[in-house]
């Protein structure tokens, strides 16, 4: 399959998802447009702006040419009062015509030329119908691979409704097909910005998170073809914007995302056996653990961003593991996915593509530590040896697994463990402190096991990620491992902390 065929398939598939999500959004936008007749007229909403007839970017009234494509701008206004008889425009605040005394009416779009030079003078209902017609025709031409004709239809539509997310997405896709990278990127940027302006209740919907992430991925792919200097400028803007987003998210959610739960002292059943015989998980055995704290959530992008910023600004590696590689900056990512990857723009996503040294350093910097394998397993399955955090029967609706993709930590409340730990199954797998040995359970201590006291070259990883292929891999007893320097999109971590009775006394005070 050629590159353009792949683009067609990808865009067509995503268009279906986008249209489903945007139905209620676009309906509300159309309703708002139909209510313009009831909008009070002020200096603010009658001020003139200018718009590019090529890309539909809006500019202040004192700008004459588009900075994207150099086109001369046309005058654009959202609403005006006008006399229905003499057609004379009124000054803001007037309700009746000075000439004939007729009550003034709202004309949503004043007489002006559209991108093809035609006069536009439409009522709100006519605007809504015209937008729908242009979208339907644009989709028809797009499906027939008549991209120039489709482009003209969507340009007409966006002229009438410049804040319509779906129209900008289609324009971005069509410009991509026509190999106009700059305008494709502009419209995808607009899509992203409009999505971020939606109300919080819409942002909390699962479909929003999926669509938003996919749009960021389109932008990321389009940026790959930019000249180095253009890419650097965009990366700087992305990081500046991310800094503001992360700071705002931490101000609102720091306490929540940093919350820990107390796991009481006592025994629990660890490992597996019988019908579930897996050599490295056997034998099933009883373990006693002292009380300890463990994070309720996996460490988020925002929390980890603060740590990376600290390392960058101070160069302080005093909390890092003495054996970590030299010149390590703890920025997450892999050879193919860097810190500018769109995934890291989501404050509430669990940080991924971090190695064991990153997790160790963050935990120490935060005044915590990585959990032992035994601590992780008890927090996940409780004391009765259950397979999953909620019981012994697999239920994919209780965990962030499969096609739902990445989500904010804590999105599956009903699937949390009996101690209140979220996403121990699904979401990401998690680094633990222990060295891994396949036969460790045969000789492990029955009290507070901490793994082999010598290097085996690989560290324990617990908890199946959303990429796990089947339910059997989702069991709390499953043992995985990786080299300390390994990074993977499926691996993150959470922290633990020793329980000190005085801490509870201080809380009580």
KEMILO-89192 format. One record per residue (C-alpha): residue number from 1; residue in three letters; chain; z, y, x. Coordinates in steps of 0.25 Angstrom, whole numbers, plus 2048, in hexadecimal, padded with zeros to 3 digits. Example, Ala and Ser with C-alpha at 12.3 -4.5 7.8 and 13.67 -1.06 7.14 Angstrom:
   pos   code   unit    up   north   east
     1    ala      A   81F     7EE    831
     2    ser      A   81D     7FC    837
END
This chain:
   pos   code   unit    up   north   east
     1    unk      A   800     800    800
     2    unk      A   7FC     80E    806
     3    unk      A   805     819    808
     4    unk      A   7FF     821    7FC
     5    unk      A   801     814    7F3
     6    unk      A   80F     813    7F7
     7    unk      A   811     822    7F4
     8    unk      A   80B     820    7E6
     9    unk      A   814     814    7E3
    10    unk      A   821     81B    7E8
    11    unk      A   81E     828    7E1
    12    unk      A   81A     821    7D4
    13    unk      A   827     818    7D4
    14    unk      A   830     824    7D7
    15    unk      A   829     82C    7CC
    16    unk      A   82D     822    7C2
    17    unk      A   83C     823    7C6
    18    unk      A   83B     832    7C7
    19    unk      A   835     834    7B9
    20    unk      A   840     82B    7B3
    21    unk      A   84B     833    7BA
    22    unk      A   845     841    7B7
    23    unk      A   843     83F    7A8
    24    unk      A   850     845    7A4
    25    unk      A   84F     850    7AF
    26    unk      A   841     854    7AB
    27    unk      A   845     854    79C
    28    unk      A   850     85D    79F
    29    unk      A   847     866    7A7
    30    unk      A   83D     867    79C
    31    unk      A   848     86A    792
    32    unk      A   84D     875    79B
    33    unk      A   83F     87B    79B
    34    unk      A   83D     87A    78C
    35    unk      A   84A     882    78B
    36    unk      A   845     88E    793
    37    unk      A   843     895    786
    38    unk      A   852     896    785
    39    unk      A   854     89B    793
    40    unk      A   85A     8A9    794
    41    unk      A   851     8B2    79D
    42    unk      A   857     8B8    7A9
    43    unk      A   852     8BE    7B6
    44    unk      A   855     8B1    7BD
    45    unk      A   84C     8A8    7B4
    46    unk      A   841     8B2    7B3
    47    unk      A   83F     8B5    7C1
    48    unk      A   831     8B1    7C7
    49    unk      A   82F     8A7    7D1
    50    unk      A   822     8A2    7D8
    51    unk      A   81D     894    7D9
    52    unk      A   813     88D    7E2
    53    unk      A   807     887    7D9
    54    unk      A   805     87C    7E3
    55    unk      A   813     876    7E5
    56    unk      A   81B     87D    7DA
    57    unk      A   826     882    7E4
    58    unk      A   82E     88E    7DE
    59    unk      A   82F     89B    7E6
    60    unk      A   836     8A9    7E4
    61    unk      A   82D     8B4    7DE
    62    unk      A   82B     8BB    7EC
    63    unk      A   824     8AF    7F2
    64    unk      A   815     8AE    7F1
    65    unk      A   811     8A1    7F8
    66    unk      A   816     893    7F8
    67    unk      A   81C     88F    805
    68    unk      A   818     880    803
    69    unk      A   809     881    801
    70    unk      A   806     890    802
    71    unk      A   801     892    7F3
    72    unk      A   803     89F    7EC
    73    unk      A   80E     89F    7E3
    74    unk      A   80D     8A1    7D4
    75    unk      A   818     8A8    7CB
    76    unk      A   821     89F    7C4
    77    unk      A   82C     8A2    7BA
    78    unk      A   836     899    7B1
    79    unk      A   837     8A2    7A5
    80    unk      A   833     8B0    79F
    81    unk      A   835     8B7    792
    82    unk      A   828     8BC    78C
    83    unk      A   824     8C2    77F
    84    unk      A   81C     8B8    776
    85    unk      A   813     8C4    771
    86    unk      A   80F     8CD    77C
    87    unk      A   813     8C3    787
    88    unk      A   81A     8CD    78F
    89    unk      A   825     8C8    798
    90    unk      A   833     8CE    796
    91    unk      A   83E     8D2    7A0
    92    unk      A   84A     8C9    7A2
    93    unk      A   854     8CB    797
    94    unk      A   84A     8D0    78C
    95    unk      A   849     8C8    77F
    96    unk      A   83E     8D0    777
    97    unk      A   831     8D6    77B
    98    unk      A   831     8E5    77F
    99    unk      A   823     8E7    778
   100    unk      A   824     8DF    76B
   101    unk      A   832     8DB    769
   102    unk      A   82F     8CC    769
   103    unk      A   83A     8C2    76D
   104    unk      A   836     8BD    77B
   105    unk      A   834     8AF    77E
   106    unk      A   835     8A6    78B
   107    unk      A   828     8A2    792
   108    unk      A   82D     897    79C
   109    unk      A   821     899    7A5
   110    unk      A   81A     8A7    7A5
   111    unk      A   80B     8A8    7A6
   112    unk      A   807     8A3    7B4
   113    unk      A   7FD     89B    7BB
   114    unk      A   800     88C    7BD
   115    unk      A   7FB     885    7CA
   116    unk      A   7ED     884    7C4
   117    unk      A   7EC     893    7C0
   118    unk      A   7EF     890    7B1
   119    unk      A   7F8     899    7A9
   120    unk      A   805     893    7A5
   121    unk      A   80C     899    798
   122    unk      A   814     88D    792
   123    unk      A   81F     88A    789
   124    unk      A   82B     881    78D
   125    unk      A   825     876    785
   126    unk      A   817     878    78A
   127    unk      A   81C     877    798
   128    unk      A   824     86A    796
   129    unk      A   817     864    790
   130    unk      A   80E     869    79B
   131    unk      A   818     864    7A6
   132    unk      A   818     856    7A0
   133    unk      A   808     856    79F
   134    unk      A   807     85A    7AD
   135    unk      A   811     84F    7B2
   136    unk      A   80A     844    7A9
   137    unk      A   7FC     848    7AF
   138    unk      A   801     849    7BD
   139    unk      A   807     83B    7BC
   140    unk      A   7FA     836    7B6
   141    unk      A   7F2     83C    7C2
   142    unk      A   7FC     837    7CC
   143    unk      A   7FB     829    7C6
   144    unk      A   7EC     82A    7C8
   145    unk      A   7EE     82E    7D6
   146    unk      A   7E7     83C    7D3
   147    unk      A   7F1     843    7DB
   148    unk      A   7EA     851    7DB
   149    unk      A   7EA     851    7CC
   150    unk      A   7F8     84C    7CB
   151    unk      A   7FC     857    7D4
   152    unk      A   7F6     862    7CB
   153    unk      A   7FD     85D    7BF
   154    unk      A   80B     85C    7C6
   155    unk      A   809     86A    7CC
   156    unk      A   806     86F    7BD
   157    unk      A   813     868    7B9
   158    unk      A   81C     86E    7C4
   159    unk      A   817     87C    7C1
   160    unk      A   81D     87B    7B3
   161    unk      A   829     873    7B8
   162    unk      A   82C     876    7C6
   163    unk      A   83A     86F    7C6
   164    unk      A   835     862    7C1
   165    unk      A   839     857    7CB
   166    unk      A   82F     84D    7C6
   167    unk      A   823     856    7C8
   168    unk      A   827     85A    7D6
   169    unk      A   829     84B    7D9
   170    unk      A   81B     848    7D4
   171    unk      A   815     854    7DC
   172    unk      A   81C     84F    7E8
   173    unk      A   816     841    7E7
   174    unk      A   808     846    7E4
   175    unk      A   808     850    7F0
   176    unk      A   80D     844    7F8
   177    unk      A   801     83C    7F3
   178    unk      A   7F8     848    7F7
   179    unk      A   7FE     848    804
   180    unk      A   804     856    803
   181    unk      A   811     853    809
   182    unk      A   816     861    809
   183    unk      A   815     863    7FA
   184    unk      A   81A     855    7F7
   185    unk      A   826     858    7FF
   186    unk      A   828     865    7F8
   187    unk      A   828     85F    7EA
   188    unk      A   831     853    7EE
   189    unk      A   83B     85E    7F4
   190    unk      A   83A     865    7E7
   191    unk      A   83D     857    7E0
   192    unk      A   849     855    7E8
   193    unk      A   84E     863    7E6
   194    unk      A   84D     863    7D7
   195    unk      A   854     855    7D7
   196    unk      A   85F     85B    7DE
   197    unk      A   860     866    7D4
   198    unk      A   863     85D    7C8
   199    unk      A   870     85C    7C1
   200    unk      A   87B     853    7C8
   201    unk      A   87B     84A    7BC
   202    unk      A   86C     846    7BF
   203    unk      A   86F     845    7CE
   204    unk      A   879     83A    7CB
   205    unk      A   86F     831    7C4
   206    unk      A   86A     825    7CC
   207    unk      A   85B     829    7CA
   208    unk      A   85D     837    7CF
   209    unk      A   863     831    7DC
   210    unk      A   857     827    7DE
   211    unk      A   84C     832    7DB
   212    unk      A   853     83C    7E4
   213    unk      A   853     832    7EF
   214    unk      A   845     82E    7ED
   215    unk      A   840     83D    7ED
   216    unk      A   848     83F    7FA
   217    unk      A   841     833    800
   218    unk      A   833     839    7FC
   219    unk      A   837     846    803
   220    unk      A   83C     83E    80F
   221    unk      A   82E     837    810
   222    unk      A   826     843    80E
   223    unk      A   82E     84A    819
   224    unk      A   82A     83F    823
   225    unk      A   81C     845    824
   226    unk      A   821     853    827
   227    unk      A   81F     85A    834
   228    unk      A   82B     859    83D
   229    unk      A   82F     868    83C
   230    unk      A   82D     867    82D
   231    unk      A   835     85B    82C
   232    unk      A   840     861    834
   233    unk      A   841     86D    82B
   234    unk      A   842     864    81F
   235    unk      A   84D     85B    826
   236    unk      A   855     868    829
   237    unk      A   854     86C    81A
   238    unk      A   858     85E    815
   239    unk      A   864     85D    81E
   240    unk      A   868     86B    81A
   241    unk      A   867     868    80C
   242    unk      A   86E     85B    80E
   243    unk      A   87A     862    815
   244    unk      A   87C     86A    809
   245    unk      A   87B     85F    7FF
   246    unk      A   885     856    807
   247    unk      A   88F     861    808
   248    unk      A   88E     864    7F9
   249    unk      A   88F     855    7F6
   250    unk      A   89C     853    800
   251    unk      A   8A2     85F    7F9
   252    unk      A   8A1     858    7EC
   253    unk      A   8A3     849    7EF
   254    unk      A   8AA     848    7FD
   255    unk      A   8B7     843    7F7
   256    unk      A   8B0     839    7EE
   257    unk      A   8A7     833    7F8
   258    unk      A   8B3     833    802
   259    unk      A   8BC     82C    7F9
   260    unk      A   8C3     81F    7FD
   261    unk      A   8CA     814    7F6
   262    unk      A   8D6     80C    7FA
   263    unk      A   8D4     7FD    7FB
   264    unk      A   8E2     7F7    7FA
   265    unk      A   8E8     7ED    804
   266    unk      A   8E6     7DF    800
   267    unk      A   8DE     7D2    801
   268    unk      A   8D0     7D0    7FC
   269    unk      A   8C5     7C5    7FD
   270    unk      A   8BA     7C8    807
   271    unk      A   8AD     7C1    80A
   272    unk      A   8A6     7B6    802
   273    unk      A   8A6     7A7    801
   274    unk      A   8A3     79B    7F7
   275    unk      A   896     79D    7F0
   276    unk      A   894     7AA    7F7
   277    unk      A   895     7A4    805
   278    unk      A   88F     7AD    810
   279    unk      A   893     7A9    81E
   280    unk      A   897     7B8    823
   281    unk      A   89F     7BB    816
   282    unk      A   8A7     7AE    817
   283    unk      A   8B1     7A9    815
   284    unk      A   8B7     7B1    809
   285    unk      A   8C5     7B5    80D
   286    unk      A   8D0     7BE    80A
   287    unk      A   8D3     7CB    811
   288    unk      A   8DF     7D4    811
   289    unk      A   8DC     7E3    814
   290    unk      A   8E6     7EF    815
   291    unk      A   8E3     7FA    80C
   292    unk      A   8D8     804    810
   293    unk      A   8CF     80F    80A
   294    unk      A   8C0     80D    809
   295    unk      A   8B5     817    804
   296    unk      A   8B2     817    7F5
   297    unk      A   8A3     81B    7F8
   298    unk      A   89A     818    804
   299    unk      A   899     824    80D
   300    unk      A   88F     82E    808
   301    unk      A   884     836    80E
   302    unk      A   88C     843    80C
   303    unk      A   898     83D    813
   304    unk      A   890     838    81E
   305    unk      A   888     845    81F
   306    unk      A   895     84C    822
   307    unk      A   898     842    82D
   308    unk      A   88A     844    834
   309    unk      A   88B     853    833
   310    unk      A   899     852    83A
   311    unk      A   893     84A    845
   312    unk      A   887     853    847
   313    unk      A   890     860    847
   314    unk      A   89B     85B    850
   315    unk      A   896     84F    858
   316    unk      A   8A3     849    856
   317    unk      A   8A2     83A    858
   318    unk      A   8B1     837    85A
   319    unk      A   8B2     82F    84D
   320    unk      A   8A6     826    850
   321    unk      A   8A6     818    855
   322    unk      A   8A7     817    865
   323    unk      A   89B     80E    865
   324    unk      A   891     815    85D
   325    unk      A   884     819    863
   326    unk      A   883     825    86B
   327    unk      A   87E     832    865
   328    unk      A   880     82D    857
   329    unk      A   880     838    84D
   330    unk      A   883     82F    841
   331    unk      A   877     835    838
   332    unk      A   873     82A    82F
   333    unk      A   865     824    82F
   334    unk      A   85C     81A    835
   335    unk      A   84F     81B    83D
   336    unk      A   847     81D    831
   337    unk      A   851     825    828
   338    unk      A   857     831    82E
   339    unk      A   862     83B    82A
   340    unk      A   858     843    822
   341    unk      A   855     837    819
   342    unk      A   857     83B    80A
   343    unk      A   862     830    808
   344    unk      A   86C     839    80F
   345    unk      A   869     845    806
   346    unk      A   872     83E    7FB
   347    unk      A   881     841    7FE
   348    unk      A   886     836    7F5
   349    unk      A   87D     82B    7FB
   350    unk      A   885     821    804
   351    unk      A   881     824    813
   352    unk      A   878     819    818
   353    unk      A   870     816    825
   354    unk      A   87D     818    82D
   355    unk      A   882     80E    838
   356    unk      A   890     808    83A
   357    unk      A   893     813    845
   358    unk      A   88F     81E    83A
   359    unk      A   898     818    830
   360    unk      A   8A4     816    83A
   361    unk      A   8A2     824    83F
   362    unk      A   8A2     82A    831
   363    unk      A   8AE     822    82D
   364    unk      A   8B6     827    839
   365    unk      A   8B2     835    837
   366    unk      A   8B6     835    828
   367    unk      A   8C4     82F    82C
   368    unk      A   8C1     821    827
   369    unk      A   8BB     814    82D
   370    unk      A   8B1     809    829
   371    unk      A   8B7     7FE    820
   372    unk      A   8B9     7F0    826
   373    unk      A   8B0     7E6    81F
   374    unk      A   8BC     7E0    818
   375    unk      A   8C0     7EE    813
   376    unk      A   8B2     7F0    80E
   377    unk      A   8B2     7E3    806
   378    unk      A   8BF     7E5    800
   379    unk      A   8BC     7F3    7FB
   380    unk      A   8AF     7ED    7F5
   381    unk      A   8B3     7E0    7EE
   382    unk      A   8C2     7E1    7EC
   383    unk      A   8CC     7D6    7ED
   384    unk      A   8C6     7CB    7E5
   385    unk      A   8B9     7C7    7ED
   386    unk      A   8AF     7CC    7E3
   387    unk      A   8A0     7CC    7E7
   388    unk      A   89D     7DB    7E3
   389    unk      A   8A6     7E7    7E1
   390    unk      A   8A6     7E5    7D2
   391    unk      A   8A7     7D6    7D1
   392    unk      A   8A0     7C9    7D4
   393    unk      A   893     7CC    7CC
   394    unk      A   888     7D4    7D2
   395    unk      A   883     7E0    7C9
   396    unk      A   879     7E9    7D0
   397    unk      A   87C     7F5    7C6
   398    unk      A   88A     7F6    7CD
   399    unk      A   885     7FA    7DB
   400    unk      A   87A     803    7E1
   401    unk      A   870     7F8    7E5
   402    unk      A   861     7F6    7E4
   403    unk      A   857     800    7DF
   404    unk      A   861     80B    7DB
   405    unk      A   861     810    7E9
   406    unk      A   86B     819    7F0
   407    unk      A   875     81F    7E7
   408    unk      A   881     828    7E9
   409    unk      A   88E     821    7ED
   410    unk      A   896     81C    7E2
   411    unk      A   88B     81B    7D8
   412    unk      A   88F     80D    7D2
   413    unk      A   89D     810    7CD
   414    unk      A   89E     802    7C6
   415    unk      A   89B     7FB    7D3
   416    unk      A   8A6     800    7DB
   417    unk      A   8B0     7F6    7E1
   418    unk      A   8BE     7F4    7DB
   419    unk      A   8C4     7FE    7E5
   420    unk      A   8BA     808    7E1
   421    unk      A   8B0     807    7ED
   422    unk      A   8A1     80B    7E9
   423    unk      A   894     805    7EE
   424    unk      A   89A     7FA    7F6
   425    unk      A   88F     7F2    7F1
   426    unk      A   881     7F9    7F0
   427    unk      A   87E     806    7F6
   428    unk      A   880     804    805
   429    unk      A   886     7F9    80E
   430    unk      A   891     7FE    816
   431    unk      A   896     7FD    824
   432    unk      A   8A4     7F7    827
   433    unk      A   8AC     7F8    834
   434    unk      A   8AC     7E9    838
   435    unk      A   8A3     7E2    842
   436    unk      A   89C     7D7    83A
   437    unk      A   89D     7C8    83E
   438    unk      A   898     7BD    834
   439    unk      A   8A4     7B4    836
   440    unk      A   8AF     7BF    836
   441    unk      A   8B5     7BA    829
   442    unk      A   8B8     7AC    82F
   443    unk      A   8C3     7B3    839
   444    unk      A   8C5     7C1    833
   445    unk      A   8D4     7C5    831
   446    unk      A   8D9     7C4    823
   447    unk      A   8DF     7D2    824
   448    unk      A   8D7     7DF    826
   449    unk      A   8CB     7D9    82D
   450    unk      A   8C3     7E3    835
   451    unk      A   8B7     7DA    83A
   452    unk      A   8B5     7D4    848
   453    unk      A   8BC     7DC    853
   454    unk      A   8B0     7DB    85C
   455    unk      A   8A2     7E0    85B
   456    unk      A   898     7D7    854
   457    unk      A   88D     7E1    855
   458    unk      A   88C     7E3    846
   459    unk      A   895     7EA    83B
   460    unk      A   898     7E6    82D
   461    unk      A   891     7EC    821
   462    unk      A   896     7E9    813
   463    unk      A   890     7EB    805
   464    unk      A   882     7E9    801
   465    unk      A   879     7F6    800
   466    unk      A   870     7F9    7F4
   467    unk      A   865     7F2    7FC
   468    unk      A   86B     7E4    7FC
   469    unk      A   861     7DA    7F6
   470    unk      A   86A     7D2    7ED
   471    unk      A   878     7D1    7E7
   472    unk      A   87D     7C7    7F0
   473    unk      A   87C     7D1    7FB
   474    unk      A   885     7DB    7F3
   475    unk      A   892     7D3    7F4
   476    unk      A   89E     7DA    7FA
   477    unk      A   8A0     7CE    804
   478    unk      A   892     7D0    80A
   479    unk      A   893     7D3    819
   480    unk      A   888     7DA    821
   481    unk      A   887     7E0    82F
   482    unk      A   880     7EA    837
   483    unk      A   87F     7EF    845
   484    unk      A   888     7FC    846
   485    unk      A   87C     804    849
   486    unk      A   874     7FF    83D
   487    unk      A   86F     809    833
   488    unk      A   86A     805    825
   489    unk      A   867     80C    818
   490    unk      A   870     802    811
   491    unk      A   87C     804    819
   492    unk      A   887     80F    818
   493    unk      A   896     80E    818
   494    unk      A   8A4     812    812
   495    unk      A   8B1     815    819
   496    unk      A   8BF     80F    819
   497    unk      A   8CC     814    81D
   498    unk      A   8DA     80E    820
   499    unk      A   8E4     80F    815
   500    unk      A   8F1     817    819
   501    unk      A   8FC     817    80F
   502    unk      A   8FF     826    813
   503    unk      A   8F1     82A    80D
   504    unk      A   8F5     826    7FF
   505    unk      A   903     82D    800
   506    unk      A   8FC     83A    804
   507    unk      A   8F2     838    7F9
   508    unk      A   8FE     836    7EF
   509    unk      A   904     843    7F4
END
